[in-house]
């Protein structure tokens, strides 16, 4: 991906660690379903332009945490602060407008629309809203943003292909392109390599490396090789709380993590 294309897709970042304030933090974030505490007073921070992984056993609270950050779930108590603004309890569309984008564990695309149309809808949501009277060709900036997003995920050559005709790996990367078209400040990826072949996984890892140079990325991922290769830091969830945080090396050497999760 050329620097020019990425610059058109989103504003230039200030650089990894250039600003001390975290782009996102949670304070005593809790979610209860009846008597079950899915999250319990979670304090979490992610720095600007950091690539962070969230790992943990099934039922550890990873999906609940993601759902709170992206407005799918409303927390029972606590706060979520994004880019200096309290976004606790906002609906998902309002959170998206503020700059948090998400991909899903199950591919979430329009199968009977072209790759370009999938991405263009996302780009239009940031520029003009819905205008049913104006033809999409009137929005040159929308088309440019959509093409830049497709280029960034290696799918510009398949812009006119129906999304349903793309391979599984291409569909997952198209979903990342859709998220990028909304010009996010934080990209949340839920199991980005799930169901992929080794070749597709390698391509997606390279894609995440590329976009992670100028974008904050939060990943939920079960593939430990992907996590260890891609991420600056790792947060380990266990029974709705944070068990440990650290660099990949620190997490690999953490006895508590080895006992409850990595099992090595």
N, C-alpha and C positions, 0 to 999 in steps of 0.2 A: 504494500500500500504506500502510495507516495505521500509525502508530507503535505502537499497541496490538497489532496483529497481529504485527508483527516482534518486539516484546518477548516475546510469548508463544512465538514460534518459537525464540528463542535468548536467552541472557543478554545484558544490555546491554554493549556494548564500552566500553573505557576511552578510546577516541578515537584517531585517527590519530597515530602517533608519540608517544603518551603514555608508552609504556614503551620504554626504550632497548634492552633485550635483544630480539634477533630472535625471532619465533615459530618459525622454522625455519632451520636452517643445515646445510650439509654440509661435511665436512672431508676433503679428499683422496679424494673418492668416485670409485671406479673400478669398471668392469665390463669383463670380458674374455670373449669368446666364442672359445675356442681362442687363436689368435694375433692375433685382432682386438680392438683396444681400442675398445669402443663409448663408454666414458667414461674419461677419464684425469685423475685427481687434481683433481676439480672442487670448488672452494670457493665456496659460494653462501650468501647470506643474504637473507631477506625479512622486512621489518618487519611488526609487527601492523597490521592494517587497511589494508595496502598492496594495490594492484592491480598485479600484475607480469605482464609477458608474457615468454614464451620464444619466440624466433624463430630461424630458421636454415635452411639448405638441407636438402633431403632427405638423410637419413643423418648429420645433424649430431649426433645423440644426444639429441634432445628427448624422444622417446617412451621411450627407455631410462631417462632421468632421471626422467620421470613414473612409470614402472613401479617404479623403486627407491623413490621416495617413498611409493608407495601399496602396497608389499608384493607386487607382482606378480613382481618380480625381486629376487633377493638380490645385493647388491653383492659384488664380488670382494674389495674392500678399502675402507677409509675408514669414516666415520661419518655417520649422520643423526641430528640432535638436534632434537626437536620439543617445543616448550613446556617446555624444560629437561630432557627425558628422552631418553635414547639409545634410538631405535627401530630401529636398524640390524638388518636381517634378520628383523624380526617379520613374521608372515603378514598378509595384507591385512585379515582380519577384526579382528585385534588393533589394527592401525593405524587402522582405521575407528572402533573403540571409543574410541581416544584423541583423535579429533577431526579426522581428515583424510578428506574426502569427495571423490569423483571422478565426473565424467561422462566418457563415452567418445566417441571419434571416430565410431564406429558406434553408433547409438542402442541403448541397452540397457534395454529396458522389458519388462513382461509384456503382450503385445498383447491377450490375451483376458481381461484384468482391467480393471476400470474405472480411471479416473484416480485416484480416491480410494483404491481398493484398492492400487494401485501405491505410493502415498505412505504409506498406513497401515502397510504391511509394513515400510517403512524406519523409520517412527516407532516401531513396536513393538520393533524391534531395540534401541532405546535405553532402553526402559522396562521391559518385562516378559519379554523373551526370547520364546521360542516356548512357547505354552501352548495345546495343541490341545483342551483340555477346556473352556476358557472362550470364550464367544462374544465377538466383537470389540466388540459394543455395551456389554459390561461395562466396557470401558476408555474412559471418557469423556475422559480426558486424551489418549489416543492419537488419538481422533477429532478433538479440538480441535487437536492438533499437526498432524495431516494436513490438516485444512481450512485452517489457517494457512499451511502450506507451499504448498498449491494457490493460495490467495489471493495469496501473494507472487509467484507466477509468472503470475498472471492467468488461472488455469484453474478457479477455484472454481465458475463457472457451468457447467462441463463435468465436474463431479465424477463423475457417473454414466455418462458416455460411455466406451465401450470405448476403450482406448488405441489400438487399431488403427484406429479411426475418426477419430482426430485428424489434423490436417494435419502435414506434416513439421516445420514450425517449432514447432507445439504439442507434438509428441512430444519434440523436443529440449529445450523448456522444461520439460516434465514431468520429464525426467531431472534437470534442475537442481532441480526441486521435490523429487524423491526424495532428492537429495543434501542439500538443506536440512533435510529432515525428520529427518535424523540429528543435527542440531544441531552442525554442524562448527565448528571454529575456523579451519580452512583448507579452502577449496574449490578443487579442481583441475579446470579445464575444458579438455578436449581437443577442439580445433576446434569451439567452440560454435556457430559460424555456418555450418558446412560444409553445402553443398547447399541453403541457404536462398535464397529470393527476396530482392530488395532490401528489400521491405516487412517481411518476417520478420526480416531482419538488423537493420534499424533498431529493431524491437521488442525483439529480444534484447539489443542494445546498451543500450537504456534499462533493461531488466531488470538487466543486470550493473551499470550505474551505480547503480541503486537499492540492490541488495543489497551492493554494494561500499562503501557508506557506513559499514557496521558489520561488515564481515567481510573477512578476508584472502583474496584471490583470486589464484590463479596460473593463467595462461592459456597454452596452446600454440595459436597461431593463425597462419594463412598470410595472411589478409586484412590487409594493412598499414594500410588505412584504419581498420579496427576497432581494431587495436593502438594506432595513434597517437592515436585519439580517447579510448580508455578507460583507458589505463594510466599509472600514476605513473612507473614505470621499466620498462626493457626489458633483458633479458639475451639476448645473441646467442651461440648455440652454433655451433661449427665444428669438424668432425672430433673430436668428443667432448670438446672443451675450451671454455672461455668465451673468446670472442674480444673481447667488449666488453660494458660495462654503462653505463647512463645514462638520462637523461630522453629522451622521444621526440625532442626537438629535438637533443640531443647525439648520439643514434644516427643521425638523419638526416644529420648533418654529419660523422660519423666516417668518415675515408677508408678504413680497413680494412673497415668494414661495407659501404660503397659498392662496394668492389672485389669482395668475395666473395659478397655477398648481394643488396643492394638494386639494384645494377647501374644506378645513375643518374648 
